[in-house]
Amino acid sequence: MSEPGAPERGTVLFDETELVLEEELWADEGGGDHAGWSCVRTDPFPCPAAGCAFVAEFMTAAHLILVWEERDDPNLLRHAQRAKEVGRNPAIIEYRPEFGPSASYYAWEAAGRPVHGVRAR
């Protein structure tokens, strides 16, 4: 049993889900250069997918770093606040390509908010 108030591993819940085969995992097709956009760095946290060893250090979707064009975008601020609420120590920073592959938050939303191995409907 953990101490009261100690962070615990979370789970991802969806109203409906559709399993996606590995080769069908979503990728941002925009192909744009997101250098200079904003992202949310966090304390490391594991991918919630069973058997996946990926550890994220940014707000991600399908292992892509979510980026926003504007630092004060309301959705960026909402995601940073949620990360704070679950104890991930968020910081809004400028995205650099050496951090890893990225995806525009709004392209991710338009694609149905897919996550690792699962696409929300």
FIVEXVO-428465 format. One line per 8 residues: number of its first residue (from 1); their letters; for each residue x, y, z of C-alpha. Coordinates in steps of 0.1 Angstrom, whole numbers, always signed. Layout:
% residues N
NUM> A> X,Y,Z ~ ...
END
This chain:
% residues 121
1> MSEPGAPE> +0,+0,+0 ~ +14,+34,-9 ~ +15,+65,+14 ~ -16,+88,+13 ~ -11,+114,-14 ~ +17,+95,-32 ~ +15,+95,-70 ~ +1,+63,-84
9> RGTVLFDE> +2,+48,-119 ~ -28,+59,-139 ~ -49,+43,-166 ~ -64,+54,-199 ~ -102,+52,-203 ~ -122,+56,-235 ~ -159,+56,-242 ~ -154,+33,-272
17> TELVLEEE> -122,+19,-286 ~ -110,+3,-317 ~ -78,-18,-316 ~ -53,-7,-342 ~ -27,-32,-356 ~ +9,-22,-351 ~ +15,-13,-387 ~ -16,+10,-386
25> LWADEGGG> -4,+32,-357 ~ -11,+69,-364 ~ +15,+93,-375 ~ +11,+130,-381 ~ +10,+132,-419 ~ +16,+170,-419 ~ +53,+165,-422 ~ +58,+200,-410
33> DHAGWSCV> +88,+212,-391 ~ +76,+219,-355 ~ +109,+235,-343 ~ +101,+265,-322 ~ +65,+253,-314 ~ +56,+246,-277 ~ +54,+213,-259 ~ +50,+201,-223
41> RTDPFPCP> +81,+184,-207 ~ +72,+162,-177 ~ +88,+139,-153 ~ +93,+105,-170 ~ +62,+83,-171 ~ +56,+48,-187 ~ +34,+41,-217 ~ +1,+27,-203
49> AAGCAFVA> -1,+0,-230 ~ +5,-35,-217 ~ +40,-47,-225 ~ +53,-14,-239 ~ +86,-3,-225 ~ +83,+33,-239 ~ +89,+60,-213 ~ +77,+95,-221
57> EFMTAAHL> +93,+128,-209 ~ +67,+149,-228 ~ +30,+150,-233 ~ +26,+124,-261 ~ +2,+106,-283 ~ +11,+74,-301 ~ +47,+81,-288 ~ +48,+114,-307
65> ILVWEERD> +55,+146,-287 ~ +24,+168,-289 ~ +32,+204,-300 ~ +12,+236,-301 ~ +21,+266,-324 ~ +12,+291,-296 ~ +27,+290,-261 ~ -6,+303,-246
73> DPNLLRHA> -29,+279,-265 ~ -58,+270,-241 ~ -54,+233,-249 ~ -17,+233,-242 ~ -24,+250,-209 ~ -52,+225,-200 ~ -28,+196,-207 ~ -1,+211,-186
81> QRAKEVGR> -25,+217,-158 ~ -37,+181,-160 ~ +0,+169,-159 ~ +4,+190,-128 ~ -26,+175,-111 ~ -12,+140,-115 ~ +22,+150,-102 ~ +42,+150,-135
89> NPAIIEYR> +59,+183,-128 ~ +51,+199,-162 ~ +70,+227,-179 ~ +61,+244,-212 ~ +92,+246,-233 ~ +101,+252,-270 ~ +101,+220,-290 ~ +134,+210,-307
97> PEFGPSAS> +135,+181,-333 ~ +163,+164,-312 ~ +136,+157,-286 ~ +120,+131,-309 ~ +92,+129,-334 ~ +63,+153,-330 ~ +27,+158,-339 ~ +5,+189,-340
105> YYAWEAAG> -21,+187,-312 ~ -48,+197,-337 ~ -38,+171,-363 ~ -39,+145,-335 ~ -74,+158,-325 ~ -86,+157,-362 ~ -73,+121,-364 ~ -96,+110,-335
113> RPVHGVRA> -70,+113,-307 ~ -53,+80,-313 ~ -30,+66,-286 ~ -6,+37,-286 ~ -24,+7,-302 ~ -59,+22,-296 ~ -79,+48,-315 ~ -107,+66,-297
121> R> -140,+69,-316
END
